[in-house]
Amino acid sequence: MNPKTLIPCLALLSPMALAAPPPVDPAMLELADQSRCLTCHDVDETLRGPAWRDVARRYRGKPEVEEILVTKVYEGGGGAWGNDYMSANKRAGMDNIRILVRWILTLP
């Protein structure tokens, strides 16, 4: 390989390039905003509730957790991420909650 072409290739493999999270689906963020999830949650940062990427990491490979999380969002609850309590979000509806939980669980 020509050394002049190797340098740009190495730049693509820099830690900063690898560390950048992939873009987030704007439709899912809109649904989360309409459902008032973004008041307490963010994709990458812990606010009042955990960052959704942290949720995805914790529950990755555990398909049985989807229904548990859907119920928790709908009914509220606490204890899994500290002492703060998650308010019930019945106004979002079970279908929207299920869509959002499935999406969150796919986040890298």
TORTOR-425332 format. One record per residue: residue number from 1; x, y, z of N, C-alpha, C in turn. Coordinates in steps of 0.1 Angstrom, whole numbers, plus 2048, in hexadecimal, padded with zeros to 3 digits. Atoms other than C-alpha are relative to their C-alpha. Layout:
BEGIN
node seq->NUM	n.px->X	n.py->Y	n.pz->Z	ca.px->X	ca.py->Y	ca.pz->Z	c.px->X	c.py->Y	c.pz->Z .
...
***
This chain:
BEGIN
node seq->1	n.px->808	n.py->7F4	n.pz->800	ca.px->800	ca.py->800	ca.pz->800	c.px->809	c.py->80C	c.pz->800 .
node seq->2	n.px->7F9	n.py->7F3	n.pz->801	ca.px->80C	ca.py->823	ca.pz->7F8	c.px->7FF	c.py->807	c.pz->80D .
node seq->3	n.px->801	n.py->7F9	n.pz->7F3	ca.px->815	ca.py->836	ca.pz->818	c.px->7F8	c.py->80C	c.pz->800 .
node seq->4	n.px->808	n.py->7F4	n.pz->801	ca.px->803	ca.py->855	ca.pz->80C	c.px->7F1	c.py->7FC	c.pz->802 .
node seq->5	n.px->80E	n.py->803	n.pz->7FF	ca.px->7E2	ca.py->842	ca.pz->80B	c.px->7FE	c.py->7F9	c.pz->80E .
node seq->6	n.px->801	n.py->807	n.pz->7F3	ca.px->7E9	ca.py->830	ca.pz->82D	c.px->7FC	c.py->80A	c.pz->80A .
node seq->7	n.px->802	n.py->7F5	n.pz->7F6	ca.px->7E8	ca.py->851	ca.pz->841	c.px->7F1	c.py->803	c.pz->801 .
node seq->8	n.px->80E	n.py->7FD	n.pz->7FF	ca.px->7C4	ca.py->85A	ca.pz->838	c.px->7F8	c.py->7F4	c.pz->806 .
node seq->9	n.px->807	n.py->80C	n.pz->7FB	ca.px->7B9	ca.py->836	ca.pz->83F	c.px->802	c.py->7FE	c.pz->810 .
node seq->10	n.px->7FE	n.py->800	n.pz->7F2	ca.px->7C9	ca.py->837	ca.pz->862	c.px->7F8	c.py->80B	c.pz->807 .
node seq->11	n.px->808	n.py->7F6	n.pz->7FA	ca.px->7B7	ca.py->857	ca.pz->869	c.px->7F1	c.py->7FC	c.pz->802 .
node seq->12	n.px->80D	n.py->805	n.pz->7FE	ca.px->796	ca.py->845	ca.pz->864	c.px->7FF	c.py->7F7	c.pz->80C .
node seq->13	n.px->800	n.py->80A	n.pz->7F5	ca.px->7A0	ca.py->82C	ca.pz->87F	c.px->804	c.py->807	c.pz->80E .
node seq->14	n.px->7FC	n.py->7F9	n.pz->7F4	ca.px->7A8	ca.py->847	ca.pz->899	c.px->7F6	c.py->7FD	c.pz->80C .
node seq->15	n.px->809	n.py->803	n.pz->7F5	ca.px->799	ca.py->841	ca.pz->8BC	c.px->7F4	c.py->80A	c.pz->800 .
node seq->16	n.px->80B	n.py->7F6	n.pz->800	ca.px->784	ca.py->861	ca.pz->8B8	c.px->7F6	c.py->7FC	c.pz->7F6 .
node seq->17	n.px->809	n.py->804	n.pz->80A	ca.px->775	ca.py->854	ca.pz->898	c.px->7F8	c.py->7F3	c.pz->804 .
node seq->18	n.px->807	n.py->80C	n.pz->7FB	ca.px->76D	ca.py->832	ca.pz->8A8	c.px->7F7	c.py->803	c.pz->80C .
node seq->19	n.px->808	n.py->7FD	n.pz->7F4	ca.px->75F	ca.py->842	ca.pz->8C8	c.px->7F3	c.py->807	c.pz->7FD .
node seq->20	n.px->80C	n.py->7F8	n.pz->803	ca.px->745	ca.py->858	ca.pz->8B6	c.px->7F4	c.py->7F6	c.pz->7FF .
node seq->21	n.px->80B	n.py->809	n.pz->801	ca.px->723	ca.py->848	ca.pz->8BB	c.px->7F9	c.py->802	c.pz->7F3 .
node seq->22	n.px->807	n.py->7FE	n.pz->80D	ca.px->70E	ca.py->842	ca.pz->89C	c.px->7F4	c.py->809	c.pz->802 .
node seq->23	n.px->80B	n.py->7F7	n.pz->7FF	ca.px->6F3	ca.py->85A	ca.pz->894	c.px->7F3	c.py->7F9	c.pz->805 .
node seq->24	n.px->80C	n.py->805	n.pz->7FA	ca.px->6D2	ca.py->856	ca.pz->8A6	c.px->7F4	c.py->802	c.pz->7F6 .
node seq->25	n.px->80C	n.py->7FF	n.pz->808	ca.px->6B1	ca.py->850	ca.pz->893	c.px->7F8	c.py->80C	c.pz->804 .
node seq->26	n.px->807	n.py->7F4	n.pz->7FC	ca.px->6A0	ca.py->872	ca.pz->893	c.px->7F1	c.py->7FD	c.pz->802 .
node seq->27	n.px->80E	n.py->803	n.pz->7FE	ca.px->67D	ca.py->862	ca.pz->891	c.px->7FE	c.py->7FA	c.pz->80E .
node seq->28	n.px->801	n.py->806	n.pz->7F2	ca.px->684	ca.py->84F	ca.pz->8B2	c.px->802	c.py->80C	c.pz->80A .
node seq->29	n.px->7FF	n.py->7F4	n.pz->7F7	ca.px->690	ca.py->870	ca.pz->8C2	c.px->7F4	c.py->808	c.pz->801 .
node seq->30	n.px->80C	n.py->7F8	n.pz->800	ca.px->671	ca.py->881	ca.pz->8B7	c.px->7F5	c.py->7F9	c.pz->808 .
node seq->31	n.px->80A	n.py->808	n.pz->7F9	ca.px->65B	ca.py->865	ca.pz->8C5	c.px->803	c.py->801	c.pz->80F .
node seq->32	n.px->7FC	n.py->7FF	n.pz->7F2	ca.px->66F	ca.py->866	ca.pz->8E6	c.px->7FD	c.py->80E	c.pz->805 .
node seq->33	n.px->803	n.py->7F2	n.pz->7FC	ca.px->66B	ca.py->88C	ca.pz->8E7	c.px->7F0	c.py->802	c.pz->802 .
node seq->34	n.px->80F	n.py->7FF	n.pz->7FF	ca.px->645	ca.py->88A	ca.pz->8E1	c.px->7FB	c.py->7F8	c.pz->80C .
node seq->35	n.px->804	n.py->808	n.pz->7F5	ca.px->643	ca.py->86F	ca.pz->8FC	c.px->806	c.py->805	c.pz->80D .
node seq->36	n.px->7FA	n.py->7F9	n.pz->7F4	ca.px->656	ca.py->886	ca.pz->914	c.px->80B	c.py->7F8	c.pz->807 .
node seq->37	n.px->7F5	n.py->808	n.pz->7FA	ca.px->672	ca.py->86D	ca.pz->919	c.px->80D	c.py->809	c.pz->801 .
node seq->38	n.px->7F3	n.py->7F8	n.pz->800	ca.px->68D	ca.py->888	ca.pz->912	c.px->801	c.py->80A	c.pz->80B .
node seq->39	n.px->800	n.py->7F7	n.pz->7F4	ca.px->683	ca.py->89B	ca.pz->931	c.px->80A	c.py->7FA	c.pz->80A .
node seq->40	n.px->7F7	n.py->807	n.pz->7F7	ca.px->697	ca.py->881	ca.pz->945	c.px->80B	c.py->7F7	c.pz->7FA .
node seq->41	n.px->7F6	n.py->809	n.pz->806	ca.px->6AB	ca.py->86D	ca.pz->92C	c.px->807	c.py->807	c.pz->7F4 .
node seq->42	n.px->7F8	n.py->7FC	n.pz->80C	ca.px->6C5	ca.py->873	ca.pz->911	c.px->806	c.py->7F3	c.pz->7FA .
node seq->43	n.px->7FA	n.py->80C	n.pz->807	ca.px->6D5	ca.py->85A	ca.pz->8F8	c.px->80D	c.py->7FE	c.pz->806 .
node seq->44	n.px->7F2	n.py->802	n.pz->7FC	ca.px->6F8	ca.py->860	ca.pz->904	c.px->804	c.py->805	c.pz->80E .
node seq->45	n.px->7FD	n.py->7FA	n.pz->7F3	ca.px->6F7	ca.py->873	ca.pz->926	c.px->7F6	c.py->7FC	c.pz->80A .
node seq->46	n.px->809	n.py->802	n.pz->7F5	ca.px->6E8	ca.py->86A	ca.pz->947	c.px->7FB	c.py->80D	c.pz->805 .
node seq->47	n.px->807	n.py->7F4	n.pz->7FB	ca.px->6CF	ca.py->884	ca.pz->951	c.px->7FA	c.py->7FC	c.pz->80D .
node seq->48	n.px->807	n.py->805	n.pz->7F4	ca.px->6B5	ca.py->87C	ca.pz->96C	c.px->800	c.py->7F1	c.pz->7FF .
node seq->49	n.px->800	n.py->80F	n.pz->803	ca.px->6B3	ca.py->859	ca.pz->95C	c.px->80C	c.py->7FC	c.pz->7F9 .
node seq->50	n.px->7F3	n.py->804	n.pz->807	ca.px->6CE	ca.py->844	ca.pz->94C	c.px->800	c.py->803	c.pz->7F1 .
node seq->51	n.px->7FE	n.py->7FF	n.pz->80E	ca.px->6DC	ca.py->84A	ca.pz->92A	c.px->7FB	c.py->7F4	c.pz->7F9 .
node seq->52	n.px->805	n.py->80C	n.pz->806	ca.px->6CB	ca.py->833	ca.pz->911	c.px->80A	c.py->7F7	c.pz->7FA .
node seq->53	n.px->7F5	n.py->809	n.pz->804	ca.px->6EC	ca.py->826	ca.pz->904	c.px->804	c.py->7F7	c.pz->80C .
node seq->54	n.px->7FD	n.py->808	n.pz->7F4	ca.px->6F3	ca.py->81B	ca.pz->928	c.px->7F5	c.py->7F5	c.pz->802 .
node seq->55	n.px->80B	n.py->809	n.pz->7FF	ca.px->6D1	ca.py->80A	ca.pz->929	c.px->802	c.py->7F4	c.pz->7F6 .
node seq->56	n.px->7FD	n.py->80A	n.pz->80B	ca.px->6D9	ca.py->7F8	ca.pz->908	c.px->80B	c.py->7F7	c.pz->804 .
node seq->57	n.px->7F4	n.py->808	n.pz->7FC	ca.px->6FB	ca.py->7EC	ca.pz->915	c.px->7FC	c.py->7F7	c.pz->80C .
node seq->58	n.px->804	n.py->808	n.pz->7F5	ca.px->6EC	ca.py->7E0	ca.pz->936	c.px->7F8	c.py->7F4	c.pz->7FC .
node seq->59	n.px->80A	n.py->80B	n.pz->803	ca.px->6D1	ca.py->7CB	ca.pz->926	c.px->803	c.py->7F9	c.pz->7F3 .
node seq->60	n.px->7FD	n.py->807	n.pz->80D	ca.px->6E2	ca.py->7C0	ca.pz->905	c.px->800	c.py->7F1	c.pz->802 .
node seq->61	n.px->800	n.py->80E	n.pz->800	ca.px->6DC	ca.py->79C	ca.pz->8FE	c.px->7F6	c.py->7FA	c.pz->809 .
node seq->62	n.px->80A	n.py->805	n.pz->7F7	ca.px->6BF	ca.py->799	ca.pz->916	c.px->7F2	c.py->804	c.pz->7FA .
node seq->63	n.px->80D	n.py->7FD	n.pz->807	ca.px->69F	ca.py->798	ca.pz->900	c.px->7F4	c.py->800	c.pz->80A .
node seq->64	n.px->80B	n.py->800	n.pz->7F7	ca.px->689	ca.py->791	ca.pz->91E	c.px->7FE	c.py->80D	c.pz->807 .
node seq->65	n.px->800	n.py->7F3	n.pz->7F8	ca.px->690	ca.py->7B4	ca.pz->92C	c.px->7F6	c.py->80A	c.pz->7F8 .
node seq->66	n.px->808	n.py->7F6	n.pz->808	ca.px->67C	ca.py->7C6	ca.pz->910	c.px->7F2	c.py->802	c.pz->807 .
node seq->67	n.px->80D	n.py->7FF	n.pz->7FA	ca.px->65A	ca.py->7BF	ca.pz->920	c.px->801	c.py->806	c.pz->80E .
node seq->68	n.px->7FE	n.py->7FA	n.pz->7F3	ca.px->667	ca.py->7C8	ca.pz->943	c.px->802	c.py->80F	c.pz->7FF .
node seq->69	n.px->7FD	n.py->7F2	n.pz->802	ca.px->674	ca.py->7E9	ca.pz->936	c.px->7F3	c.py->808	c.pz->7FB .
node seq->70	n.px->80D	n.py->7FA	n.pz->804	ca.px->653	ca.py->7F1	ca.pz->924	c.px->7F7	c.py->802	c.pz->80C .
node seq->71	n.px->808	n.py->7FF	n.pz->7F4	ca.px->640	ca.py->7EA	ca.pz->944	c.px->805	c.py->80B	c.pz->809 .
node seq->72	n.px->7FA	n.py->7F6	n.pz->7F7	ca.px->658	ca.py->7FF	ca.pz->958	c.px->7FE	c.py->80E	c.pz->7FB .
node seq->73	n.px->802	n.py->7F3	n.pz->805	ca.px->655	ca.py->81D	ca.pz->941	c.px->7F1	c.py->804	c.pz->801 .
node seq->74	n.px->80E	n.py->7FD	n.pz->800	ca.px->62F	ca.py->81A	ca.pz->940	c.px->7FB	c.py->803	c.pz->80F .
node seq->75	n.px->805	n.py->7FF	n.pz->7F2	ca.px->62A	ca.py->815	ca.pz->966	c.px->809	c.py->808	c.pz->809 .
node seq->76	n.px->7F6	n.py->7FA	n.pz->7F7	ca.px->649	ca.py->826	ca.pz->974	c.px->807	c.py->7F6	c.pz->809 .
node seq->77	n.px->7F8	n.py->809	n.pz->7F7	ca.px->662	ca.py->818	ca.pz->98D	c.px->80D	c.py->806	c.pz->803 .
node seq->78	n.px->7F3	n.py->7FB	n.pz->7FC	ca.px->684	ca.py->81C	ca.pz->99C	c.px->809	c.py->7F4	c.pz->804 .
node seq->79	n.px->7F7	n.py->809	n.pz->7FA	ca.px->6A2	ca.py->80B	ca.pz->9AA	c.px->80A	c.py->7FA	c.pz->7F7 .
node seq->80	n.px->7F7	n.py->806	n.pz->809	ca.px->6B3	ca.py->7FE	ca.pz->98B	c.px->80C	c.py->809	c.pz->7FC .
node seq->81	n.px->7F6	n.py->7F7	n.pz->804	ca.px->6C8	ca.py->81D	ca.pz->985	c.px->803	c.py->80A	c.pz->80B .
node seq->82	n.px->7FE	n.py->7F7	n.pz->7F4	ca.px->6CB	ca.py->82C	ca.pz->9A8	c.px->7F3	c.py->802	c.pz->807 .
node seq->83	n.px->80B	n.py->7FD	n.pz->7F8	ca.px->6B3	ca.py->83C	ca.pz->9BF	c.px->7F5	c.py->808	c.pz->7FA .
node seq->84	n.px->80A	n.py->7F8	n.pz->806	ca.px->6A0	ca.py->852	ca.pz->9A7	c.px->7F4	c.py->7F7	c.pz->7FB .
node seq->85	n.px->80C	n.py->808	n.pz->805	ca.px->67C	ca.py->847	ca.pz->99D	c.px->7FC	c.py->805	c.pz->7F3 .
node seq->86	n.px->805	n.py->7FD	n.pz->80E	ca.px->670	ca.py->846	ca.pz->979	c.px->7F1	c.py->801	c.pz->801 .
node seq->87	n.px->80E	n.py->7FE	n.pz->800	ca.px->64E	ca.py->855	ca.pz->976	c.px->7F9	c.py->7F7	c.pz->7F5 .
node seq->88	n.px->808	n.py->807	n.pz->80A	ca.px->633	ca.py->841	ca.pz->963	c.px->7FE	c.py->809	c.pz->7F4 .
node seq->89	n.px->802	n.py->7F8	n.pz->80C	ca.px->62F	ca.py->84B	ca.pz->93F	c.px->7F5	c.py->7F9	c.pz->7F8 .
node seq->90	n.px->80C	n.py->807	n.pz->807	ca.px->60C	ca.py->83D	ca.pz->936	c.px->7FB	c.py->808	c.pz->7F4 .
node seq->91	n.px->805	n.py->7F8	n.pz->80B	ca.px->605	ca.py->85A	ca.pz->91F	c.px->807	c.py->7FD	c.pz->7F3 .
node seq->92	n.px->7F9	n.py->803	n.pz->80C	ca.px->61F	ca.py->84E	ca.pz->906	c.px->7F9	c.py->7F4	c.pz->7F9 .
node seq->93	n.px->807	n.py->80C	n.pz->806	ca.px->60B	ca.py->82D	ca.pz->901	c.px->80A	c.py->7F5	c.pz->7FF .
node seq->94	n.px->7F8	n.py->80C	n.pz->801	ca.px->618	ca.py->80A	ca.pz->901	c.px->807	c.py->7FE	c.pz->7F3 .
node seq->95	n.px->7FA	n.py->802	n.pz->80D	ca.px->61E	ca.py->808	ca.pz->8DC	c.px->80C	c.py->809	c.pz->7FE .
node seq->96	n.px->7F5	n.py->7F7	n.pz->801	ca.px->634	ca.py->827	ca.pz->8DC	c.px->80C	c.py->7FC	c.pz->809 .
node seq->97	n.px->7F6	n.py->804	n.pz->7F6	ca.px->646	ca.py->81B	ca.pz->8FB	c.px->808	c.py->7F4	c.pz->7FB .
node seq->98	n.px->7FA	n.py->80C	n.pz->805	ca.px->64D	ca.py->7FA	ca.pz->8EB	c.px->80A	c.py->803	c.pz->7F5 .
node seq->99	n.px->7F7	n.py->7FC	n.pz->80B	ca.px->65B	ca.py->80A	ca.pz->8CC	c.px->80D	c.py->806	c.pz->805 .
node seq->100	n.px->7F4	n.py->7F9	n.pz->7FB	ca.px->672	ca.py->820	ca.pz->8E0	c.px->809	c.py->7F7	c.pz->808 .
node seq->101	n.px->7F8	n.py->80A	n.pz->7F9	ca.px->67E	ca.py->804	ca.pz->8F7	c.px->808	c.py->7F7	c.pz->7F6 .
node seq->102	n.px->7F9	n.py->808	n.pz->80A	ca.px->686	ca.py->7EE	ca.pz->8D9	c.px->80B	c.py->808	c.pz->7F9 .
node seq->103	n.px->7F6	n.py->7F7	n.pz->806	ca.px->699	ca.py->80B	ca.pz->8C9	c.px->80C	c.py->802	c.pz->80A .
node seq->104	n.px->7F6	n.py->7FD	n.pz->7F6	ca.px->6AC	ca.py->813	ca.pz->8E9	c.px->809	c.py->7F3	c.pz->802 .
node seq->105	n.px->7F9	n.py->80D	n.pz->7FE	ca.px->6B6	ca.py->7EE	ca.pz->8ED	c.px->80A	c.py->7FD	c.pz->7F4 .
node seq->106	n.px->7F7	n.py->803	n.pz->80C	ca.px->6C6	ca.py->7EF	ca.pz->8CA	c.px->80C	c.py->80A	c.pz->7FF .
node seq->107	n.px->7F5	n.py->7F6	n.pz->801	ca.px->6DD	ca.py->80D	ca.pz->8D1	c.px->80D	c.py->7FA	c.pz->803 .
node seq->108	n.px->7F2	n.py->805	n.pz->7FD	ca.px->702	ca.py->806	ca.pz->8CF	c.px->806	c.py->806	c.pz->80C .
***
